[in-house]
C-alpha cells in the first residue's frame, strides 16, 4: 500500500497539478461603463482565441426600482440577440432585519427553449446605495460542434433591502459561434455600472 505524504503546500504555489500544467490566467480584453445606458454590448473580442470568457460586472445600478439585470447572445456580431436558451435559476436571500431568509428555485427566471433575455440578477433596488455585482462565464463560444454553456453568479441589494445571491446556469442551444453579448435591465436604463471582459488562458 502506498503512503500519501502531505507537504502542506497551498494551491497558490502549484505549478503542476496532475496533467494540468497551469491554473489559468485572465487576459483583459475590454471594459465598458454604463451611464443612463439602454444596454451594454460586447461586439468584438469574443472569438476562438480563448475557450472561456468571463464578464465581471460591478455596481450595476438600475434606473427603475426592482429591475433585473439580463443578458442575451448573438451569432451575427450583435445584429440580433436571439439565441435559444434553456436555463435554471435559484437564489438565497436574507433581509436586513434578519428575515425573511430562504433558498428558492426561481421558476420566473428560468427559460425553456426561449430566445428571451436571461435574468442574472433579480429585483435590484434603485436607492442610491443599491446595486448588483457578479460575473458571467461563457464557455467555448466559438465551438461549432456543441451547445454553448454559461454560468452566472451575482449578489443583489434588492428593492426590499435584502441580500440576494442569484445563481443562474444554462446553455445557448446553438452550434453556431457566439460572437457578441448584450446586457440590459428588464425595465428602464442601466443608470450606472461597469462591465469588464476577460479571456481565460
C-alpha positions in Angstrom: 0.0 0.0 0.0 1.4 3.4 -1.0 1.8 6.1 1.7 0.5 9.5 0.8 2.7 12.3 2.2 1.3 15.8 2.6 3.7 18.6 2.1 1.4 21.4 3.3 1.7 23.4 0.1 -1.3 25.5 -1.0 -2.8 25.5 -4.4 -1.5 29.0 -4.9 2.0 27.5 -5.0 1.2 24.8 -7.6 2.9 24.9 -10.9 1.7 21.5 -12.0 -1.4 19.5 -10.9 -1.7 16.1 -12.5 -1.6 16.6 -16.2 -2.5 20.3 -15.8 0.5 22.5 -16.3 -1.2 25.8 -15.4 -4.1 27.0 -13.3 -5.2 29.6 -15.9 -4.7 33.4 -16.2 -7.1 36.1 -17.0 -6.4 38.3 -20.0 -8.1 41.7 -20.1 -10.0 42.4 -23.4 -12.2 45.4 -22.8 -14.3 47.4 -20.4 -17.5 49.4 -20.7 -19.1 51.9 -18.3 -22.8 52.5 -18.3 -24.3 55.9 -17.7 -28.1 56.0 -18.3 -27.5 53.4 -21.0 -30.2 51.3 -22.6 -27.7 48.4 -22.9 -24.1 47.4 -22.8 -23.0 45.4 -25.8 -19.7 43.5 -26.4 -19.5 43.0 -30.2 -15.7 42.4 -30.5 -13.1 40.3 -28.7 -15.3 37.1 -28.4 -13.7 34.6 -30.8 -11.7 31.4 -30.9 -8.7 32.9 -29.1 -9.9 31.6 -25.7 -12.0 28.6 -24.6 -13.6 30.6 -21.8 -14.7 34.2 -21.4 -15.7 36.0 -18.1 -17.7 39.1 -17.8 -17.3 40.8 -14.4 -20.0 43.4 -13.6 -19.5 45.9 -10.9 -22.1 48.1 -9.1 -24.8 47.8 -11.7 -27.5 50.3 -10.7 -30.9 50.4 -12.4 -32.9 53.5 -13.1 -36.1 51.5 -12.4 -36.7 50.1 -8.9 -36.9 46.3 -9.0 -35.4 45.8 -12.5 -33.5 42.6 -13.3 -30.1 42.6 -15.0 -30.3 40.4 -18.1 -28.2 39.2 -21.0 -28.5 37.6 -24.4 -26.2 36.1 -27.0 -25.7 36.7 -30.7 -24.3 34.7 -33.6 -24.2 37.5 -36.1 -22.0 40.1 -34.4 -24.8 41.8 -32.5 -27.3 42.4 -35.3 -29.7 40.1 -33.4 -29.6 38.9 -29.8 -31.9 36.0 -30.0 -30.1 32.7 -29.3 -32.4 30.0 -28.0 -31.6 29.1 -24.4 -32.5 26.6 -21.7 -31.6 27.6 -18.2 -32.0 27.1 -14.5 -32.1 29.7 -11.7 -32.2 29.8 -7.9 -31.4 32.3 -5.2 -30.7 32.6 -1.5 -31.9 35.7 0.3 -31.7 37.3 3.8 -33.3 40.6 4.9 -31.5 43.3 6.8 -33.8 42.8 9.8 -32.9 39.1 9.9 -35.9 37.9 8.0 -37.1 36.7 5.6 -34.5 34.2 4.7 -34.6 31.2 2.4 -33.4 29.4 -0.7 -35.7 29.2 -3.7 -35.8 27.8 -7.2 -36.9 30.7 -9.3 -39.3 29.5 -11.9 -39.9 33.1 -13.1 -36.2 33.4 -14.2 -35.6 30.1 -16.0 -36.1 29.6 -19.7 -37.1 26.6 -21.7 -36.0 26.9 -25.4 -36.6 30.6 -25.3 -34.9 33.5 -27.2 -35.8 35.9 -24.3 -33.1 37.7 -22.4 -31.9 35.7 -19.4 -32.1 37.2 -15.9 -28.8 37.0 -13.9 -29.6 39.4 -11.1 -33.2 39.9 -9.8 -35.2 42.8 -8.4 -32.3 45.2 -8.0 -33.1 48.2 -5.8 -32.8 51.7 -7.3 -31.9 53.5 -4.0 -28.6 55.4 -4.2 -26.8 52.7 -2.3 -28.4 49.6 -4.0 -26.8 47.7 -6.9 -25.6 44.3 -8.1 -22.1 42.8 -8.8 -21.1 39.5 -10.1 -19.8 37.5 -13.1 -20.9 35.6 -16.2 -18.8 32.7 -17.5 -19.2 31.8 -21.2 -17.6 28.5 -22.3 -16.0 27.8 -25.7 -18.3 30.2 -27.6 -16.6 29.6 -31.0 -17.1 25.8 -30.9 -19.1 24.7 -33.9 -20.0 21.2 -32.6 -21.5 21.7 -29.2 -24.1 24.0 -27.5 -22.7 27.0 -25.5 -22.8 26.6 -21.7 -22.8 29.6 -19.3 -22.8 30.1 -15.5 -23.6 33.4 -13.7 -23.4 34.4 -10.1 -24.4 37.7 -8.6 -25.2 39.4 -5.3 -28.1 41.9 -5.2 -29.1 44.6 -2.8 -32.8 44.2 -3.8 -35.7 46.6 -3.6 -36.8 45.1 -0.2 -33.4 45.7 1.4 -32.4 42.0 1.1 -29.1 40.4 0.2 -29.9 38.1 -2.7 -27.4 35.6 -4.0 -28.5 34.7 -7.6 -27.2 31.6 -9.4 -28.0 31.0 -13.0 -26.8 28.4 -15.5 -27.8 27.1 -18.8 -26.8 26.8 -22.5 -27.4 28.5 -25.7 -28.8 25.8 -27.9 -26.8 26.5 -31.0 -23.7 25.1 -32.7 -23.0 28.4 -34.3 -20.3 30.5 -32.9 -21.3 33.1 -30.3 -19.6 36.4 -31.1 -21.5 39.1 -29.2 -23.2 39.5 -25.8 -25.6 42.2 -24.7 -26.6 43.3 -21.2 -29.6 45.4 -20.2 -32.1 45.9 -17.5 -35.5 44.3 -17.8 -37.1 47.7 -17.4 -35.5 51.2 -17.9 -31.9 52.1 -18.3 -28.7 51.0 -16.6 -28.2 54.1 -14.6 -24.5 53.2 -13.7 -22.1 50.3 -13.6 -19.1 48.8 -15.3 -18.6 45.5 -17.1 -15.2 44.1 -17.9 -14.5 41.2 -20.3 -11.6 38.8 -19.8 -10.4 35.7 -21.7 -9.1 32.7 -19.7 -5.7 31.3 -20.9 
